[in-house]
Protein backbone atom coordinates (compact mmCIF):
# COMPACT_ATOMS: atom_id res chain seq x y z
CA UNK A 1 0.00 0.00 0.00
CA UNK A 2 1.34 3.43 -0.97
CA UNK A 3 1.43 5.92 1.85
CA UNK A 4 -0.81 8.95 1.61
CA UNK A 5 2.10 11.30 2.33
CA UNK A 6 3.97 9.90 -0.68
CA UNK A 7 1.04 10.95 -2.87
CA UNK A 8 1.09 14.59 -1.78
CA UNK A 9 2.36 16.90 -4.50
CA UNK A 10 5.30 19.20 -3.93
CA UNK A 11 4.07 22.73 -3.37
CA UNK A 12 5.61 25.71 -5.11
CA UNK A 13 5.96 29.17 -3.55
CA UNK A 14 2.54 30.27 -4.86
CA UNK A 15 0.91 27.22 -3.26
CA UNK A 16 2.68 27.91 0.03
CA UNK A 17 1.48 31.52 -0.09
CA UNK A 18 -2.09 30.26 -0.53
CA UNK A 19 -1.68 27.83 2.37
CA UNK A 20 -0.37 30.51 4.72
CA UNK A 21 -2.80 33.24 3.69
CA UNK A 22 -4.64 34.96 6.52
CA UNK A 23 -7.91 33.44 5.28
CA UNK A 24 -6.57 29.89 5.55
CA UNK A 25 -4.87 30.50 8.90
CA UNK A 26 -8.14 31.95 10.20
CA UNK A 27 -9.91 28.77 9.02
CA UNK A 28 -7.36 26.64 10.90
CA UNK A 29 -7.78 28.68 14.12
CA UNK A 30 -11.59 28.61 13.94
CA UNK A 31 -11.64 24.91 13.11
CA UNK A 32 -9.44 24.14 16.12
CA UNK A 33 -11.54 26.34 18.43
CA UNK A 34 -14.84 24.78 17.36
CA UNK A 35 -13.92 21.09 17.43
CA UNK A 36 -13.67 19.10 20.65
CA UNK A 37 -10.73 16.77 21.18
CA UNK A 38 -11.36 13.40 19.55
CA UNK A 39 -14.09 14.68 17.22
CA UNK A 40 -14.03 13.82 13.52
CA UNK A 41 -15.12 16.08 10.68
CA UNK A 42 -15.67 14.98 7.10
CA UNK A 43 -14.81 17.85 4.77
CA UNK A 44 -16.81 16.59 1.81
CA UNK A 45 -15.97 19.45 -0.55
CA UNK A 46 -12.28 18.83 0.01
CA UNK A 47 -12.44 15.02 0.08
CA UNK A 48 -10.65 14.87 3.43
CA UNK A 49 -11.60 13.53 6.89
CA UNK A 50 -9.83 15.08 9.89
CA UNK A 51 -9.80 14.32 13.60
CA UNK A 52 -8.73 16.80 16.27
CA UNK A 53 -6.53 14.85 18.67
CA UNK A 54 -5.76 17.82 20.95
CA UNK A 55 -4.77 21.49 20.67
CA UNK A 56 -1.42 20.57 19.11
CA UNK A 57 -2.31 17.64 16.82
CA UNK A 58 -4.81 16.98 14.05
CA UNK A 59 -4.93 13.64 12.27
CA UNK A 60 -5.98 12.94 8.69
CA UNK A 61 -8.08 9.78 8.74
CA UNK A 62 -9.08 9.59 5.08
CA UNK A 63 -8.55 11.24 1.73
CA UNK A 64 -10.51 10.59 -1.45
CA UNK A 65 -8.31 8.93 -4.02
CA UNK A 66 -8.63 11.40 -6.88
CA UNK A 67 -5.05 12.32 -7.81
CA UNK A 68 -5.70 15.27 -10.10
CA UNK A 69 -4.38 18.82 -9.97
CA UNK A 70 -6.28 20.82 -7.38
CA UNK A 71 -7.78 17.65 -5.89
CA UNK A 72 -7.78 16.22 -2.37
CA UNK A 73 -4.04 15.43 -2.29
CA UNK A 74 -3.16 19.02 -3.23
CA UNK A 75 -5.61 20.36 -0.64
CA UNK A 76 -4.14 18.06 2.01
CA UNK A 77 -0.63 19.29 1.12
CA UNK A 78 -1.87 22.87 1.59
CA UNK A 79 -3.40 21.89 4.94
CA UNK A 80 -0.09 20.45 6.15
CA UNK A 81 1.58 23.82 5.52
CA UNK A 82 -1.30 25.84 6.99
CA UNK A 83 -1.53 23.78 10.18
CA UNK A 84 2.27 23.86 10.57
CA UNK A 85 2.24 27.66 10.19
CA UNK A 86 -0.37 27.79 12.98
CA UNK A 87 1.85 25.64 15.23
CA UNK A 88 -0.21 22.47 14.82
CA UNK A 89 1.00 19.08 13.59
CA UNK A 90 -1.14 17.44 10.92
CA UNK A 91 -0.46 13.69 11.12
CA UNK A 92 -1.11 11.68 7.99
CA UNK A 93 0.68 8.32 7.89
CA UNK A 94 0.09 5.70 9.22
CA UNK A 95 -3.44 6.86 10.11
CA UNK A 96 -4.87 8.02 6.77
CA UNK A 97 -6.51 5.68 4.32
CA UNK A 98 -7.54 6.37 0.76
CA UNK A 99 -11.22 6.05 -0.06
CA UNK A 100 -13.34 6.26 -3.17
CA UNK A 101 -16.62 8.17 -3.24
CA UNK A 102 -17.82 5.68 -5.84
CA UNK A 103 -19.52 3.00 -3.78
CA UNK A 104 -22.23 1.64 -6.05
CA UNK A 105 -21.51 -1.36 -8.17
CA UNK A 106 -22.69 -1.55 -11.76
CA UNK A 107 -25.39 -4.01 -10.71
CA UNK A 108 -26.79 -1.55 -8.14
CA UNK A 109 -27.10 1.10 -10.84
CA UNK A 110 -29.26 -1.07 -13.10
Secondary structure as a PSIPRED ss2 file (coil, helix, strand):
# PSIPRED VFORMAT (PSIPRED V4.0)

   1 X C   1.000  0.000  0.000
   2 X C   1.000  0.000  0.000
   3 X C   1.000  0.000  0.000
   4 X H   0.000  1.000  0.000
   5 X H   0.000  1.000  0.000
   6 X H   0.000  1.000  0.000
   7 X H   0.000  1.000  0.000
   8 X C   1.000  0.000  0.000
   9 X C   1.000  0.000  0.000
  10 X C   1.000  0.000  0.000
  11 X C   1.000  0.000  0.000
  12 X C   1.000  0.000  0.000
  13 X H   0.000  1.000  0.000
  14 X H   0.000  1.000  0.000
  15 X H   0.000  1.000  0.000
  16 X H   0.000  1.000  0.000
  17 X H   0.000  1.000  0.000
  18 X H   0.000  1.000  0.000
  19 X H   0.000  1.000  0.000
  20 X C   1.000  0.000  0.000
  21 X C   1.000  0.000  0.000
  22 X H   0.000  1.000  0.000
  23 X H   0.000  1.000  0.000
  24 X H   0.000  1.000  0.000
  25 X H   0.000  1.000  0.000
  26 X H   0.000  1.000  0.000
  27 X H   0.000  1.000  0.000
  28 X H   0.000  1.000  0.000
  29 X H   0.000  1.000  0.000
  30 X H   0.000  1.000  0.000
  31 X H   0.000  1.000  0.000
  32 X H   0.000  1.000  0.000
  33 X H   0.000  1.000  0.000
  34 X H   0.000  1.000  0.000
  35 X C   1.000  0.000  0.000
  36 X C   1.000  0.000  0.000
  37 X C   1.000  0.000  0.000
  38 X C   1.000  0.000  0.000
  39 X C   1.000  0.000  0.000
  40 X E   0.000  0.000  1.000
  41 X E   0.000  0.000  1.000
  42 X E   0.000  0.000  1.000
  43 X E   0.000  0.000  1.000
  44 X C   1.000  0.000  0.000
  45 X C   1.000  0.000  0.000
  46 X C   1.000  0.000  0.000
  47 X C   1.000  0.000  0.000
  48 X E   0.000  0.000  1.000
  49 X E   0.000  0.000  1.000
  50 X E   0.000  0.000  1.000
  51 X E   0.000  0.000  1.000
  52 X E   0.000  0.000  1.000
  53 X C   1.000  0.000  0.000
  54 X C   1.000  0.000  0.000
  55 X C   1.000  0.000  0.000
  56 X C   1.000  0.000  0.000
  57 X E   0.000  0.000  1.000
  58 X E   0.000  0.000  1.000
  59 X E   0.000  0.000  1.000
  60 X E   0.000  0.000  1.000
  61 X E   0.000  0.000  1.000
  62 X E   0.000  0.000  1.000
  63 X E   0.000  0.000  1.000
  64 X E   0.000  0.000  1.000
  65 X C   1.000  0.000  0.000
  66 X C   1.000  0.000  0.000
  67 X C   1.000  0.000  0.000
  68 X C   1.000  0.000  0.000
  69 X C   1.000  0.000  0.000
  70 X C   1.000  0.000  0.000
  71 X C   1.000  0.000  0.000
  72 X H   0.000  1.000  0.000
  73 X H   0.000  1.000  0.000
  74 X H   0.000  1.000  0.000
  75 X H   0.000  1.000  0.000
  76 X H   0.000  1.000  0.000
  77 X H   0.000  1.000  0.000
  78 X H   0.000  1.000  0.000
  79 X H   0.000  1.000  0.000
  80 X H   0.000  1.000  0.000
  81 X H   0.000  1.000  0.000
  82 X H   0.000  1.000  0.000
  83 X H   0.000  1.000  0.000
  84 X H   0.000  1.000  0.000
  85 X H   0.000  1.000  0.000
  86 X C   1.000  0.000  0.000
  87 X C   1.000  0.000  0.000
  88 X C   1.000  0.000  0.000
  89 X E   0.000  0.000  1.000
  90 X E   0.000  0.000  1.000
  91 X E   0.000  0.000  1.000
  92 X C   1.000  0.000  0.000
  93 X C   1.000  0.000  0.000
  94 X C   1.000  0.000  0.000
  95 X C   1.000  0.000  0.000
  96 X C   1.000  0.000  0.000
  97 X E   0.000  0.000  1.000
  98 X E   0.000  0.000  1.000
  99 X E   0.000  0.000  1.000
 100 X C   1.000  0.000  0.000
 101 X C   1.000  0.000  0.000
 102 X C   1.000  0.000  0.000
 103 X C   1.000  0.000  0.000
 104 X C   1.000  0.000  0.000
 105 X C   1.000  0.000  0.000
 106 X H   0.000  1.000  0.000
 107 X H   0.000  1.000  0.000
 108 X H   0.000  1.000  0.000
 109 X H   0.000  1.000  0.000
 110 X C   1.000  0.000  0.000
